[in-house]
Amino acid sequence: LIQGVFATREFNDEAIDSAIFGFTSALDQIFKDYVKNKTLQKKKEAREFNLEYYPELLRRILTYPGKLEDIFKPIDDQTYYLLKSCLFPLLETITWLNKHNKGYNQTAVEYVFFNDNFIKNPREVYVMKEINSVKTHFEILNFKDGIDLFKSFIINPYGVLFDKHDDNLAYDVELLIDALSRRRIVKNQMLVLEAIEARWIDLSEESLTYLDNPANGNCLNREQAEQILMDINDSEDREKRIKSLTEVEWLQKQVFMETKNFTKLRISQLNITQKGIKVAANSAYGIFGLITWPFASPLIGNAITSAGKIYGIKLFQAVTVDVLEKKEKEVQANG
């Protein structure tokens, strides 16, 4: 729509007004479809806001006297404003409200694996790059460049780009990966102690002594951990279990009558910790989704909720790259 107006407005005085009218009507229908089966407070006020605010954003873009490319790749403060504060909210809102938006993962599965038109009808890809930077710019990629984008980046279900290389991830993803890593360690410690507690009767006197008197301050050493795991006949993931067991702190055990009681307490503490980490990580969605927070972003919020699946996305990406490369060769072969 925007491209069409920029191409015709010089010789068609009604191009801008006609485009805004058509956009407003379409937006109204999209909004009605969106709220039809949803419980939304102040629907009337929300509709009135949408039909006033977003057409105004579109009007400011369409009345810019320069080239559309100047907005896509800002050349000054005005074009930066038009991109970041006008075009991006328009695209974001349409994406969120449109009932035909299946999300990236579902679209990619259908588009890459099950859609025969992938070769017959290659599509352009619309990308807002470096969205949290003053270098923000908008690109419309051809089929070949779109394939290269799929190979190079992870795109979460709401279109947020994450560089696939670990040294260049979005900061919120790094925080989540750190939290997930910490939770994994704590959870492994809890599972090891649960195995010991369940097989307590099999522990030798020597192992019980180790639990009463850890070699490394409040922690077992490797030899002690190996002996305990041998006693309970736990050989699965040996190195991981030894590492977990040697990192468990046995603080204040002297206040308990039996070490087994302390073990139960440590299991409970570790379980609370790992669940707490999970809740804290998930809470990041809340702050980014809180519209009254100055740095709120629903896109980042939804990106965080999918961060727990990031390794699954990477696996899917690896498979997709193989398919895309084959498809690219087919496209080239077909001219």
N, C-alpha and C positions, 0 to 999 in steps of 0.2 A: 504494500500500500504506500509506504513512504517513498520507496524508489520510484513508483509510478507517478506520484505527485511531483517529485523533484524533476522528473523527465518531461512533464507536460505543463507545469504551472506558468511558464513563460508565455505560452500562447493560449492558455485556457484559464480565464479569470475565475472560473467556478471550481477549479480543481481542488483547492484547499478546503473550501466550505463543503463541497460534495464529499470529500474524503472524511472529514470530521463527522459529518452527519451519518455516513454509512458506518463509521467506526463506533459511534455512540450507540446506534441501533443494535449493532452486533454485540457490543459490550453489555448492553442491557439484557439481551437474550441469554448471553453466557452467564451473567449474574443470576438471572431467574432460574436457570437450569441448575446452577451451583447450590442455591439455597433451598431448592424445592424439597429435598428430603433431609435437610439439616436443621438443627435447632440453633438459630442465630438470633441473638438479642438485637433489637433496633434494626430490623431488616430495612425499614423504610429509610432511616437515616443513612445506613450503609449504601443503599442504592443511590440515594441523592448525592452522596459524596462521590461515589464512583463515576456517576454520569456528569459530574462537574469537574472533578480533579483530573482524571485521565485524559479526557478530550482536550483539556487545557494543556497538558503536557505534550500531546500530539500537535496541537496548534503551534506551540513554541518551536517545535522541531521543524514543522512544515513552513513556517514563516522566516526561518533563518535564511538570510540573503545569499549566503555562500554555497559551496558545494557540499553534498551529503558526505563525501569522503572526509571533509574537515571535521565532521561530527564523529564519524567512525574512528578517526585517528586525530584527536583534538590538537588544534594548533594554537589555542589561546584559552584564557579563562572562560570565555563565553561558550566555546565548543566543548570544553571539558564539562561545564555545567550541563549542557544539553545532552551529553552522553551519559554522565553519571547520575544526574538528577531527573532526567526526562525519559531518555530511551530505556535505560536499565529498568526503572520501575514499571514502564509499560510492558516490557518483555516478561518481567517477573510476575506481574499480576495476571497477564494472559495465561502464562504457564500454569499458575496455581489454580485459576478458575476453570480453565477449559476441561470439559469432561472427556475430551479425546486424548488428553495427556496421560499416557500409560506409565510414564516414568522411564528413566534411561535403561534400567536393566531389562525390563520386559520388551521395550522397543528394540534393544540390541539383540536379544535372543531371537525375536521374530524377524528382524531386519537382516541379520547375518546368517542365521541357520535355516530359517523356514520360508524366507520370502524370495520367490523366483524373480521378482522384479529388481532384486539387488543389482543384477547385472544389466537387465534390460532398461532400467530407469534409474540411473545413479542420481543421488540427491546432493544438494549443497548442504553444508553444515554451518550453522550460525553459532559463533563463539564470542563471548565476552571474556577477554583475557586480562589477567592481573587486576581483578576487580577491586582488591583492597589496596591499590597502589595509585599514585599520581600518574603512572604509566598506563592506566586503564585504556584499552582500545577494543573496538568491535571489528570482527572479521567475518566475512562470508567466504567460506572455503569451498573450492571445487572438490570434485570427487576424490582426486588423487591426494590433495592436501588433507582432506578429511580422513582418509585412511591413515596417513602419517600421524594425524592427531590421535587416532584411536590406538596406534602403536606406542605412542610416547606418554600418554597420560591415563590416569584413572579418572573416570567421570562418575560421580555418585548419582543416585537416582534423581536428584533435583538439579543436575547440571553443573555442580561445583567441580572444578578441575583440581586434581592432586597430581603433582609430578610423581612418576612412579619410582624415582630414585630417592633413596632414604635420606640423602643429604639436602633435599630440597622439597620437603613436605610442608604443607600448611601447618602453622604453629599449633592449631587446635588438634590436628591429627597427631602431631608429635606428643602432645600432652596425653591424649587418649592411649597411644601406644605405650607410653611410659606407665600409665596407670594400669593398663591391661597386663603389662609385664610384671609389675609389682603384685598385682592380684594373683597372677599365675604362680609366682613364687610362694606366696602365703598359702594359697590353696594346696600346693604340693606338700608344704610342711604339714598342713592339717591332715591330708590324706595319709601321710607316713605315720603320724601319731595315731590316727584311727586304726591303722593296720597293727601297730604295736599294742594298742589298748585291747583290740579284739583277740590278739594272740598272747595276752599277758602271761598266761599259764605256761607258755613255752619258753619264756625268757629264763636264761641260766642265772645262777647267783652272780656270775661275773658281769653279765649285762645289767642286772639290777644295781650292782655296785657302780657301774658306769653312769647309770642314770642318777644315782645319788651323788656321784663325784665326777662331773664332766672334766675332761682334761684341759680344755681351753677356756678357762674362766667359767662362763655359764653355758658353754657349748661343748658338744661331743667332738672328738677328733675323728678322723677318717677310720682309724682302726676300731674305735669303739662303735661307730655307726655300722661298719661292716659286720661286726660280731652280732649286733642286735638284729640286723636284717637276716643274718644266717640263722639265728635262733628261731625266728618266726617264719623261716623258709620263704622269704620275699625276695625274689630274684628279678622281677620285672622292672625294666628301666632302672637298672642298678645305679648307674652314675647319677641320674637325676635324683633318685631317692637318697643316696648318700649325701649329695650336695644339700638337699632339703633338710635332712636330719642334722647335719653339722651346722646349719644356720639357725636352728631353733634355740632360743634362749630359755634357760631353765631358772628364771628368777624367783626368789623367795620360796623355793621349794621346801625350806626348812620349817615353814609354818604349818605344813601338812603332816599328818600322821603317816601317810603312805605316799610313795612316789606316784602310784597309780592314780590317786586322787588329783595330784598335780597335773598328770598327763591329761586327764579329762578336762581340767580347767584350761590347759593350753589349747586343746582342741577347740573348746568353746571360744576362747579368745581369738584364735586364728580365724575361725569361721566368721566371727563378728567383724574382724578386720577385713577379710576378703569381701564380705557383703557390703561393708562400709565403703570400700574402694569402688565397688560396682555402683553403689548409689551415688557417690560423689561424682563419678565419671558421667553417669547418666544425667546428673543434675546440671551439667554443662549445657544440656539442651535448654533447660529452663531459663538460664540467664540470657542465652543468645536469642531465645524466642520471646523474651520479655520486651514488648515494644517500647516501654518507658525507659529502658536502659539505653544510654547514648550510643553504644556499640552493637545494638541488637541487629541480628540478621537472620531471618527465617531460613535462608539457604544454608548458612553455617550451622544453624541449629539442627536441621535435618541431616546435614552431612555428619554431624556428631552421632546421631542415633544410628547411622549406618556404619560408624567406624568399627564397631565390633565385628563387622563382616568384611573388613578391609582386606584380610588375607584371602577370603573367598573371592572377593572382587579381583584381586591380583591373579588368582588361579584362572578365573573366567577370562581375564584380560589376556593371559598367556595363550589360552586356547583360541581366543578371538583373533589374536595377531596371526596365528598360523592360518586360520580360515581367510582372513583379510588378504594375506599375501597371495594365497591361491586365487582368490577372487580378482585381485589386482592383475595377476598374470592373465586371467581369462579375459578381463576387460581389454588389456593391451592386445591380446591375440585377436579379439573381435573388432579391433579398430575403434 
